[in-house]
Amino acid sequence: MIFKDRVAIVTGSAQGLGRAMAERLAADGVKVVITDVNEEKINEAVAELQAKGYDVFGARCDVTNRDEIRALGEKIIGKYGKLDIVVNNAGITKDASFKKMTDAQWDAVMTVDLKSVFLVSQELVKYLEANGYGRIINISSLAGMMGNFGQANYSAAKAGVVGLTKTLSIELGKKNITVNAIAPGFINTEMTRVIPEDRKKAMLAEIPVGRPGEPEEIAAVVAFLASDEAGFVSGTVINVNGGNYR
Ligand SMILES: NC(=O)c1ccc[n+]([C@@H]2O[C@H](COP(=O)([O-])OP(=O)(O)OC[C@H]3O[C@@H](n4cnc5c(N)ncnc54)[C@H](O)[C@@H]3O)[C@@H](O)[C@H]2O)c1
């Protein structure tokens, strides 16, 4: 993909999908800020990517904490002088059937998976505006499109990400900032490794291409939306799920 000297931040990028997104963007020549709450894993990811010759920079940031996000923004400007691409990827699950779901499970997922997209985008958008150019990419989920047993909190948060994405695309379009969402289906990461085997089998049976997705297959779509070439794509959701939801 074409990137003209771009700087990106990927939240929750110490492992899983975020790690793959960071690597893909870095391989495409983008300077990438790797941020997460897991410092040990940030250091591992940064060391691995720097060993490959990529220009990456690691910093801890809890995406639910506005002050930490603001401080990270200032650090990025100090290091790279600008920011062009924001990928809101950090997310958690706290599954329980609807009747058993606690307030704490509901609130945690709403805060990390939905409010964080509001906080991170609001704190960092001034840097994109200053460029007269920007890309915001929000990671939703198949669960946000279809619902999923045991994920009332997660599916509501991920559907919320889609509404937020569409509104931001309207409000920020004039500043030459595009805002899109990706809704991954079942992808091989830590998040899905903990799903019980019988449930996994049932989920796989629903996927027309007959296999789970790989993190690199989501990262490729992030690279497209983040690229200079995707300037006329905004306010949309790209479903990447092997044909599961059409
Ligand atoms: N794996 C899948 O099948 C799948 C499917 C659809 C959507 N998603 C979404 O993709 C994103 C990445 O998921 P993954 O599978 O790579 O999960 P993962 O658990 O492997 O990685 C998530 C990362 O986010 C970080 N994180 C959690 N809370 C944070 C916080 N408050 N601040 C900063 N970082 C935080 C974690 O430390 C972790 O490194 C999530 O938003 C998830 O909901 C995943």
The ligand as an SDF file (V2000), in Angstrom:
LIG
                    3D

 44 48  0  0  0  0  0  0  0  0999 V2000
   -9.7340  -12.5290   18.0510 N   0  0  0  0  0  0  0  0  0  0  0  0
  -10.9180  -12.4200   17.4860 C   0  0  0  0  0  0  0  0  0  0  0  0
  -11.4820  -13.4030   16.9980 O   0  0  0  0  0  0  0  0  0  0  0  0
  -11.6090  -11.0820   17.3880 C   0  0  0  0  0  0  0  0  0  0  0  0
  -12.8010  -11.0120   16.6640 C   0  0  0  0  0  0  0  0  0  0  0  0
  -13.4580   -9.8130   16.5490 C   0  0  0  0  0  0  0  0  0  0  0  0
  -12.9370   -8.6740   17.1390 C   0  0  0  0  0  0  0  0  0  0  0  0
  -11.7760   -8.7580   17.8530 N   0  0  0  0  0  0  0  0  0  0  0  0
  -11.2840   -7.5270   18.4480 C   0  0  0  0  0  0  0  0  0  0  0  0
   -9.9570   -7.2950   18.0290 O   0  0  0  0  0  0  0  0  0  0  0  0
   -9.2470   -6.5740   19.0250 C   0  0  0  0  0  0  0  0  0  0  0  0
   -7.9700   -7.3160   19.3850 C   0  0  0  0  0  0  0  0  0  0  0  0
   -8.3160   -8.5950   19.8930 O   0  0  0  0  0  0  0  0  0  0  0  0
   -7.2750   -9.7960   20.0630 P   0  0  0  0  0  0  0  0  0  0  0  0
   -7.9750  -11.0220   19.6320 O   0  0  0  0  0  0  0  0  0  0  0  0
   -5.9860   -9.4390   19.4600 O   0  0  0  0  0  0  0  0  0  0  0  0
   -7.1960   -9.8420   21.6630 O   0  0  0  0  0  0  0  0  0  0  0  0
   -5.9410  -10.0090   22.6170 P   0  0  0  0  0  0  0  0  0  0  0  0
   -6.5310  -10.2520   23.9610 O   0  0  0  0  0  0  0  0  0  0  0  0
   -4.9680  -10.9930   22.0620 O   0  0  0  0  0  0  0  0  0  0  0  0
   -5.2590   -8.5430   22.5690 O   0  0  0  0  0  0  0  0  0  0  0  0
   -5.8750   -7.4210   23.1100 C   0  0  0  0  0  0  0  0  0  0  0  0
   -4.8120   -6.4850   23.6340 C   0  0  0  0  0  0  0  0  0  0  0  0
   -5.4630   -5.3350   24.1880 O   0  0  0  0  0  0  0  0  0  0  0  0
   -4.7730   -5.0040   25.3810 C   0  0  0  0  0  0  0  0  0  0  0  0
   -5.6310   -4.2350   26.2850 N   0  0  0  0  0  0  0  0  0  0  0  0
   -6.6590   -4.6830   27.0460 C   0  0  0  0  0  0  0  0  0  0  0  0
   -7.1590   -3.6900   27.7930 N   0  0  0  0  0  0  0  0  0  0  0  0
   -6.4360   -2.5770   27.5100 C   0  0  0  0  0  0  0  0  0  0  0  0
   -6.4620   -1.2460   27.9700 C   0  0  0  0  0  0  0  0  0  0  0  0
   -7.3500   -0.8410   28.9100 N   0  0  0  0  0  0  0  0  0  0  0  0
   -5.5750   -0.3580   27.4620 N   0  0  0  0  0  0  0  0  0  0  0  0
   -4.6750   -0.7520   26.5340 C   0  0  0  0  0  0  0  0  0  0  0  0
   -4.5830   -2.0130   26.0620 N   0  0  0  0  0  0  0  0  0  0  0  0
   -5.4710   -2.9150   26.5480 C   0  0  0  0  0  0  0  0  0  0  0  0
   -4.3670   -6.3360   25.9790 C   0  0  0  0  0  0  0  0  0  0  0  0
   -3.3160   -6.1900   26.9370 O   0  0  0  0  0  0  0  0  0  0  0  0
   -3.9460   -7.1070   24.7370 C   0  0  0  0  0  0  0  0  0  0  0  0
   -2.5830   -6.9500   24.4270 O   0  0  0  0  0  0  0  0  0  0  0  0
  -10.2140   -6.4130   20.2040 C   0  0  0  0  0  0  0  0  0  0  0  0
  -10.8580   -5.1620   20.1170 O   0  0  0  0  0  0  0  0  0  0  0  0
  -11.2110   -7.5340   19.9650 C   0  0  0  0  0  0  0  0  0  0  0  0
  -12.4470   -7.2650   20.5630 O   0  0  0  0  0  0  0  0  0  0  0  0
  -11.0980   -9.9320   17.9970 C   0  0  0  0  0  0  0  0  0  0  0  0
  1  2  1  0
  2  3  2  0
  2  4  1  0
  4  5  1  0
  4 44  2  0
  5  6  2  0
  6  7  1  0
  7  8  2  0
  8  9  1  0
  8 44  1  0
  9 10  1  0
  9 42  1  0
 10 11  1  0
 11 12  1  0
 11 40  1  0
 12 13  1  0
 13 14  1  0
 14 15  2  0
 14 16  1  0
 14 17  1  0
 17 18  1  0
 18 19  2  0
 18 20  1  0
 18 21  1  0
 21 22  1  0
 22 23  1  0
 23 24  1  0
 23 38  1  0
 24 25  1  0
 25 26  1  0
 25 36  1  0
 26 27  1  0
 26 35  1  0
 27 28  2  0
 28 29  1  0
 29 30  1  0
 29 35  2  0
 30 31  1  0
 30 32  2  0
 32 33  1  0
 33 34  2  0
 34 35  1  0
 36 37  1  0
 36 38  1  0
 38 39  1  0
 40 41  1  0
 40 42  1  0
 42 43  1  0
M  CHG  2   8   1  16  -1
M  END
$$$$
